[in-house]
Amino acid sequence: MQNVINFFIDIGKLKNKKRRGWLLHQIEKSESTASHIFRMAILTWMLGRKKRFNLQRALKMALIHDICEIFTRDETPYDPLLPKRIDSPQSQKTAKKILEKWPKFSLSQKKRKIILKQKRERLALEKLISKLPCNLKEEIRNLWIDFEKGLSREARFTKQIDKAENLLQGLEYWEKYGRIQRDLWIRWAREIFDIPVLIEFEQAIEKKFVQKKTKRKGEIDEILNFLIKIGKLKEIMRKGAILIKAKNPETIAEHSFRVAIMSWVLAEEKRTKLNFEKILKMGLIHDICEVYTGDITLYDKILPKDEKEWPELFDKWPRFSRREKRKIVQKKQKQEKKALRKLIANLPKDLKEEVKDLQAEYQELSSKEARFVKQVNRIETLLQALEYGRESKRPPYKSWWIGTAEKVDDPLLIKFMAELEKKFCKRGEPS
């Protein structure tokens, strides 16, 4: 179990790994690798739902396709042409000129680039998964190799989805900052997409960002609008991280990314029959209402006016009477239901019903998958709090332990908590 915990800690580093392409374009508050994966996985689900392939496999592939970047850099097509360091006005000026044109390489140069990149990433992958249980190690390795080489229909589809999410984010940054070569990116996109639904998606992006057309919206247009809305979760920080003054507060998208991976991995460890596709989807969208509601916590009612006192607040779990707690929960659920209706209002009927049903299951704990993901959500929150505590050299916040212990009753997850305590708490230190 300690090896699995170490894997989750490593995966969590993707929350702070800024995407190199956006750094080169000097984008302020650029997305992390974890945030990119979050929306890419949802895009895989929504555009892949009618494809005749294994959607569960495609979702897993989306979740792990960039995990090598924990130990290797995020590479861009421009890297061989750029200065080694881009931290001076002159090097930034040079980089800007290079970014104005799409890089051209000979066929032999391209092959060499791909071979060297895959070699670096394969070494990084093996380092990351080396101590995982054999079945999980093999699954992740096979998924990654399939994605890189485009061996299966799932891999070829997911590889283009990766580019599609990148295009969408690029155009969003272009609209906000104007530092992206919009027409260059559009030309690039037209050349790489050859799957009909991805061609249609690219055309919807053009219509939205270039032609500025808003009338006669079709199914793909509405999916695009939904993805743009949930893209805001890449920037909305988790309330708990703000309240404890965390150095690098995670976003809701980053949290959801690790919840999805932890739900998958721990479900494998559980060795109980669960619907993995449902688990993955639920992990990804369990917090999407926060696009409109923000992150609501039990502490909101008792926050001191002095922000300096906020971190100490987490040394105790807030206690309310049953009546008070019921009122807080009911208010939260009412806000979230209203937000969800607004968020999914224009999605295609099948997707609208699926998202609504998954959210209802999760909130009402009406399925074994919902109960499991809900508890994994608590575990991920606890793990993140412990990581913040270690980073700030502050003892783990007791309230996270108490709140998680009250909600977790799955035997495997109870064992997981015990192993977390061994890893993060010194002997004699209360948890």
C-alpha positions as CSV (number, residue, x, y, z in Angstrom):
1,M,0.0,0.0,0.0
2,Q,2.9,2.4,0.7
3,N,4.0,2.0,-2.9
4,V,0.5,2.9,-4.1
5,I,0.6,6.0,-1.9
6,N,3.9,7.0,-3.3
7,F,2.5,6.7,-6.8
8,F,-0.4,9.0,-5.9
9,I,2.0,11.5,-4.4
10,D,4.0,11.5,-7.6
11,I,0.8,11.8,-9.7
12,G,-0.1,14.8,-7.6
13,K,3.0,16.6,-8.8
14,L,1.2,17.1,-12.1
15,K,-0.9,19.7,-10.3
16,N,2.0,22.0,-10.2
17,K,3.5,21.1,-13.5
18,K,2.8,24.1,-15.8
19,R,2.4,23.2,-19.5
20,R,5.6,24.3,-21.3
21,G,3.8,25.6,-24.5
22,W,1.9,28.1,-22.5
23,L,5.0,29.2,-20.5
24,L,6.7,29.8,-23.8
25,H,3.8,32.1,-24.8
26,Q,4.1,33.9,-21.5
27,I,0.6,33.0,-20.5
28,E,-0.2,34.2,-17.0
29,K,-1.7,31.5,-14.6
30,S,-1.3,28.9,-17.3
31,E,-2.9,25.5,-16.9
32,S,-1.1,22.5,-15.3
33,T,-0.7,19.1,-16.8
34,A,-3.3,17.8,-14.4
35,S,-5.9,20.4,-15.5
36,H,-5.3,19.5,-19.1
37,I,-5.8,15.8,-18.5
38,F,-9.0,16.6,-16.5
39,R,-10.7,18.3,-19.5
40,M,-9.2,16.0,-22.0
41,A,-10.7,12.9,-20.3
42,I,-14.1,14.5,-20.2
43,L,-13.7,15.4,-23.9
44,T,-12.8,11.8,-24.6
45,W,-16.0,10.6,-22.9
46,M,-18.3,13.1,-24.6
47,L,-17.0,12.7,-28.2
48,G,-16.2,9.1,-27.8
49,R,-19.5,7.9,-26.4
50,K,-20.9,6.8,-29.7
51,K,-17.7,5.3,-31.1
52,R,-17.5,1.5,-31.4
53,F,-14.7,1.0,-29.1
54,N,-13.9,0.4,-25.4
55,L,-14.7,3.8,-23.8
56,Q,-13.3,2.7,-20.4
57,R,-10.0,2.0,-22.0
58,A,-10.0,5.3,-23.8
59,L,-10.7,7.1,-20.5
60,K,-7.9,5.4,-18.7
61,M,-5.6,6.2,-21.6
62,A,-6.5,9.9,-21.4
63,L,-5.8,9.9,-17.6
64,I,-2.3,8.4,-18.0
65,H,-1.0,9.7,-21.3
66,D,1.0,12.5,-19.8
67,I,2.1,11.0,-16.4
68,C,5.7,10.7,-17.6
69,E,6.0,14.4,-17.3
70,I,6.4,13.9,-13.5
71,F,10.0,13.0,-14.3
72,T,10.6,14.5,-17.7
73,R,9.7,17.8,-19.3
74,D,6.7,18.7,-21.3
75,E,8.0,19.0,-24.8
76,T,6.7,21.1,-27.7
77,P,7.4,20.9,-31.4
78,Y,9.5,24.1,-31.0
79,D,12.0,22.8,-28.4
80,P,14.9,22.0,-30.8
81,L,14.8,25.6,-32.1
82,L,14.4,27.5,-28.8
83,P,17.1,28.9,-26.5
84,K,17.9,26.5,-23.6
85,R,16.7,29.1,-21.1
86,I,13.9,31.7,-21.7
87,D,14.3,33.9,-18.7
88,S,15.8,37.1,-20.2
89,P,14.2,39.7,-22.4
90,Q,16.5,38.8,-25.3
91,S,15.7,35.0,-25.1
92,Q,12.0,35.8,-24.8
93,K,12.2,38.0,-27.9
94,T,14.0,35.2,-29.8
95,A,11.4,32.6,-28.6
96,K,8.5,34.9,-29.7
97,K,9.9,35.1,-33.3
98,I,10.2,31.3,-33.4
99,L,6.7,30.8,-32.2
100,E,5.3,33.0,-35.0
101,K,6.0,30.2,-37.5
102,W,5.2,26.5,-37.4
103,P,8.5,24.6,-37.1
104,K,9.7,22.7,-40.2
105,F,11.8,19.5,-39.9
106,S,13.0,16.9,-42.3
107,L,11.5,13.4,-42.1
108,S,14.7,12.0,-40.6
109,Q,14.7,14.9,-38.0
110,K,11.1,14.2,-37.1
111,K,11.8,10.4,-36.6
112,R,14.9,11.1,-34.4
113,K,12.9,13.6,-32.3
114,I,10.1,11.0,-31.8
115,I,12.5,8.2,-30.9
116,L,14.4,10.3,-28.4
117,K,11.2,11.7,-26.8
118,Q,9.7,8.2,-26.4
119,K,13.0,6.9,-25.0
120,R,13.0,9.6,-22.3
121,E,9.4,9.2,-21.5
122,R,9.6,5.4,-21.3
123,L,12.4,5.7,-18.8
124,A,10.3,8.2,-16.8
125,L,7.3,5.8,-17.0
126,E,9.2,2.8,-15.7
127,K,10.5,4.9,-12.8
128,L,7.0,6.0,-11.9
129,I,5.3,2.6,-12.0
130,S,8.2,0.3,-11.0
131,K,6.9,-0.5,-7.5
132,L,3.2,-0.8,-8.3
133,P,1.4,-4.2,-8.2
134,C,2.2,-6.2,-11.3
135,N,-1.3,-6.2,-12.8
136,L,-1.6,-2.4,-12.5
137,K,2.0,-1.8,-13.7
138,E,1.3,-3.9,-16.8
139,E,-2.0,-2.2,-17.5
140,I,-0.6,1.4,-17.3
141,R,2.5,0.4,-19.4
142,N,0.3,-1.2,-22.1
143,L,-2.0,1.8,-22.2
144,W,0.9,4.2,-22.5
145,I,2.6,2.2,-25.3
146,D,-0.7,1.9,-27.1
147,F,-1.3,5.6,-26.9
148,E,2.3,6.5,-28.0
149,K,2.3,4.2,-31.0
150,G,-1.4,4.5,-31.9
151,L,-1.9,0.8,-32.0
152,S,-5.7,0.6,-31.3
153,R,-8.8,2.6,-32.3
154,E,-8.9,3.9,-28.7
155,A,-5.4,5.2,-28.9
156,R,-5.7,6.9,-32.3
157,F,-8.9,8.6,-31.1
158,T,-7.5,9.7,-27.7
159,K,-4.3,11.0,-29.4
160,Q,-6.4,13.3,-31.5
161,I,-8.5,14.3,-28.5
162,D,-5.3,15.4,-26.8
163,K,-4.6,17.7,-29.7
164,A,-8.3,18.9,-29.7
165,E,-8.1,19.9,-26.0
166,N,-4.8,21.7,-26.6
167,L,-6.4,23.6,-29.6
168,L,-9.4,24.6,-27.4
169,Q,-7.1,25.8,-24.6
170,G,-5.0,27.7,-27.1
171,L,-7.9,29.6,-28.6
172,E,-9.2,30.4,-25.1
173,Y,-5.8,31.9,-24.3
174,W,-5.8,33.7,-27.6
175,E,-9.2,35.3,-26.8
176,K,-8.0,36.3,-23.3
177,Y,-4.3,37.3,-23.9
178,G,-3.9,37.6,-27.7
179,R,-0.5,35.9,-27.5
180,I,-1.3,32.8,-29.5
181,Q,-0.9,32.6,-33.3
182,R,-4.5,31.8,-33.9
183,D,-4.4,31.3,-37.6
184,L,-1.3,29.1,-37.3
185,W,-3.0,26.9,-34.8
186,I,-6.2,26.6,-36.9
187,R,-4.1,25.6,-40.0
188,W,-2.2,23.0,-37.9
189,A,-5.6,21.6,-36.6
190,R,-7.1,21.2,-40.0
191,E,-4.0,19.2,-41.1
192,I,-4.0,16.7,-38.1
193,F,-7.6,15.8,-37.5
194,D,-8.9,12.9,-39.7
195,I,-11.6,11.4,-37.5
196,P,-15.1,12.8,-38.5
197,V,-16.2,13.8,-35.0
198,L,-12.9,15.6,-34.4
199,I,-13.1,17.4,-37.7
200,E,-16.6,18.5,-36.7
201,F,-15.3,19.6,-33.3
202,E,-12.4,21.6,-34.9
203,Q,-15.0,23.3,-37.1
204,A,-17.1,24.2,-34.1
205,I,-14.1,25.8,-32.4
206,E,-13.5,27.9,-35.5
207,K,-17.1,28.9,-35.6
208,K,-17.0,29.9,-32.0
209,F,-13.7,31.7,-31.8
210,V,-12.9,32.9,-35.3
211,Q,-16.2,33.4,-37.1
212,K,-18.1,34.3,-33.9
213,K,-21.2,32.5,-35.0
214,T,-23.7,31.8,-32.2
215,K,-26.9,30.8,-34.1
216,R,-28.0,27.3,-35.3
217,K,-26.1,25.4,-32.6
218,G,-25.8,21.7,-33.1
219,E,-24.8,18.8,-30.8
220,I,-21.0,19.4,-31.1
221,D,-21.5,23.2,-30.5
222,E,-23.3,22.5,-27.2
223,I,-20.6,20.0,-26.1
224,L,-18.0,22.7,-26.9
225,N,-19.9,25.3,-24.8
226,F,-20.1,22.8,-21.9
227,L,-16.3,22.2,-22.1
228,I,-15.6,25.9,-22.1
229,K,-17.7,26.3,-19.0
230,I,-15.9,23.4,-17.1
231,G,-12.6,24.8,-18.3
232,K,-13.1,27.5,-15.6
233,L,-12.4,24.7,-13.0
234,K,-8.8,24.9,-14.1
235,E,-8.6,28.3,-12.4
236,I,-11.0,27.9,-9.4
237,M,-9.0,27.1,-6.4
238,R,-10.1,24.7,-3.7
239,K,-11.4,26.6,-0.6
240,G,-9.5,24.4,1.9
241,A,-6.2,25.2,0.2
242,I,-7.0,28.9,0.4
243,L,-8.0,28.8,4.0
244,I,-4.8,27.1,5.2
245,K,-2.7,29.5,3.0
246,A,-1.2,26.7,1.0
247,K,1.8,27.8,-1.1
248,N,0.5,26.3,-4.3
249,P,-3.3,25.9,-3.9
250,E,-4.8,23.2,-6.1
251,T,-7.7,23.9,-8.5
252,I,-10.9,21.9,-8.6
253,A,-9.8,20.4,-12.0
254,E,-6.5,19.2,-10.5
255,H,-8.3,17.7,-7.5
256,S,-10.8,15.9,-9.8
257,F,-8.0,14.5,-12.0
258,R,-6.4,12.8,-9.0
259,V,-9.7,11.6,-7.6
260,A,-10.4,9.8,-10.9
261,I,-7.0,8.1,-11.0
262,M,-7.2,7.2,-7.3
263,S,-10.7,5.8,-7.8
264,W,-9.5,3.6,-10.6
265,V,-6.3,2.3,-8.9
266,L,-7.9,1.7,-5.5
267,A,-10.9,-0.1,-7.2
268,E,-8.3,-2.4,-8.8
269,E,-6.8,-3.1,-5.4
270,K,-10.3,-3.7,-3.9
271,R,-10.8,-6.6,-6.3
272,T,-14.6,-6.2,-6.0
273,K,-16.8,-6.0,-9.1
274,L,-17.4,-2.3,-9.8
275,N,-18.3,-0.5,-13.0
276,F,-15.0,1.1,-13.8
277,E,-16.4,3.4,-16.6
278,K,-18.9,4.8,-14.1
279,I,-16.2,5.3,-11.5
280,L,-13.9,7.2,-13.9
281,K,-16.7,9.5,-15.1
282,M,-18.0,10.1,-11.5
283,G,-14.5,11.0,-10.3
284,L,-14.1,13.5,-13.1
285,I,-17.4,15.3,-12.8
286,H,-18.3,15.0,-9.1
287,D,-17.4,18.7,-8.5
288,I,-18.5,20.3,-11.8
289,C,-21.3,22.3,-10.2
290,E,-18.6,24.4,-8.6
291,V,-18.3,26.2,-12.0
292,Y,-21.2,28.3,-10.6
293,T,-21.3,27.7,-6.8
294,G,-17.6,27.8,-6.0
295,D,-16.2,25.4,-3.4
296,I,-18.5,25.3,-0.4
297,T,-17.2,24.1,2.9
298,L,-18.5,23.5,6.5
299,Y,-16.1,26.2,7.6
300,D,-17.8,29.0,5.6
301,K,-20.2,29.7,8.5
302,I,-17.5,30.0,11.2
303,L,-14.7,31.8,9.4
304,P,-12.9,34.4,11.6
305,K,-12.6,37.9,10.1
306,D,-8.9,37.8,10.6
307,E,-7.4,35.7,7.8
308,K,-4.3,35.0,10.0
309,E,-6.6,32.8,12.2
310,W,-7.8,30.6,9.2
311,P,-5.1,27.9,9.3
312,E,-5.7,27.3,13.1
313,L,-9.4,26.7,12.3
314,F,-8.4,23.4,10.8
315,D,-7.1,22.0,14.1
316,K,-10.6,21.2,15.0
317,W,-13.6,19.7,13.1
318,P,-16.6,22.1,13.1
319,R,-19.4,20.7,15.2
320,F,-23.0,21.5,14.4
321,S,-26.3,20.2,15.8
322,R,-28.1,17.7,13.5
323,R,-30.6,20.4,12.6
324,E,-27.8,22.9,11.7
325,K,-25.9,20.3,9.7
326,R,-29.1,19.3,7.8
327,K,-29.8,22.9,6.9
328,I,-26.2,23.4,5.7
329,V,-26.3,20.2,3.6
330,Q,-29.8,21.0,2.2
331,K,-28.7,24.5,1.2
332,K,-25.5,23.2,-0.5
333,Q,-27.5,20.5,-2.4
334,K,-30.1,23.1,-3.5
335,Q,-27.3,25.4,-4.9
336,E,-25.6,22.5,-6.6
337,K,-28.8,21.2,-8.3
338,K,-29.5,24.7,-9.6
339,A,-25.9,25.0,-10.9
340,L,-26.1,21.6,-12.5
341,R,-29.3,22.3,-14.4
342,K,-27.7,25.5,-15.7
343,L,-24.5,23.8,-16.7
344,I,-26.0,20.8,-18.6
345,A,-29.1,22.5,-19.9
346,N,-28.1,22.4,-23.6
347,L,-26.1,19.2,-23.7
348,P,-27.4,16.5,-26.0
349,K,-30.2,14.6,-24.3
350,D,-28.2,11.4,-23.7
351,L,-25.3,13.2,-22.1
352,K,-27.6,15.5,-20.1
353,E,-29.3,12.5,-18.6
354,E,-26.1,10.6,-17.9
355,V,-24.4,13.5,-16.2
356,K,-27.5,14.2,-14.1
357,D,-27.9,10.6,-13.1
358,L,-24.2,10.3,-12.1
359,Q,-24.4,13.4,-10.0
360,A,-27.6,12.2,-8.3
361,E,-26.0,8.8,-7.6
362,Y,-23.0,10.5,-6.1
363,Q,-24.9,12.9,-3.9
364,E,-27.4,10.3,-2.7
365,L,-24.8,7.5,-2.4
366,S,-27.3,5.3,-4.3
367,S,-24.8,2.9,-5.9
368,K,-21.7,1.1,-4.7
369,E,-19.7,3.1,-7.3
370,A,-21.0,6.4,-5.8
371,R,-20.2,5.3,-2.2
372,F,-16.7,4.3,-3.2
373,V,-15.9,7.5,-5.2
374,K,-17.3,9.7,-2.5
375,Q,-15.0,8.1,0.0
376,V,-12.0,8.3,-2.4
377,N,-12.8,12.0,-2.7
378,R,-12.4,12.3,1.1
379,I,-9.2,10.3,1.0
380,E,-7.7,12.5,-1.8
381,T,-8.6,15.6,0.1
382,L,-6.9,14.2,3.2
383,L,-3.8,13.3,1.2
384,Q,-3.6,16.8,-0.3
385,A,-3.9,18.3,3.2
386,L,-1.0,16.1,4.4
387,E,1.1,17.2,1.5
388,Y,0.3,20.8,2.3
389,G,1.3,20.2,5.9
390,R,4.6,18.6,4.9
391,E,5.3,21.5,2.6
392,S,4.7,24.2,5.2
393,K,6.4,22.1,7.9
394,R,3.2,22.2,9.9
395,P,1.7,19.2,11.7
396,P,-1.2,17.6,9.8
397,Y,-4.5,19.3,10.3
398,K,-6.6,17.2,12.7
399,S,-9.9,18.2,11.2
400,W,-9.1,16.5,7.9
401,W,-8.4,13.2,9.8
402,I,-11.6,13.5,11.8
403,G,-13.8,14.5,8.9
404,T,-12.4,11.7,6.7
405,A,-12.6,9.1,9.5
406,E,-16.3,9.9,10.0
407,K,-17.1,9.4,6.3
408,V,-14.9,6.4,5.4
409,D,-16.1,2.9,6.2
410,D,-14.7,0.9,3.2
411,P,-12.2,-1.6,4.7
412,L,-9.6,-1.0,1.9
413,L,-9.8,2.8,2.4
414,I,-9.6,2.5,6.2
415,K,-6.4,0.5,5.6
416,F,-5.2,3.2,3.2
417,M,-5.8,5.9,5.9
418,A,-3.7,3.8,8.4
419,E,-0.9,3.7,5.9
420,L,-1.1,7.5,5.3
421,E,-0.8,8.0,9.1
422,K,2.4,5.9,9.1
423,K,3.8,7.9,6.3
424,F,2.9,11.4,7.4
425,C,2.6,11.4,11.2
426,K,5.5,11.2,13.5
427,R,5.2,8.7,16.4
428,G,3.3,10.3,19.3
429,E,1.9,13.0,17.1
430,P,-1.9,13.1,17.2
431,S,-3.8,12.7,14.0
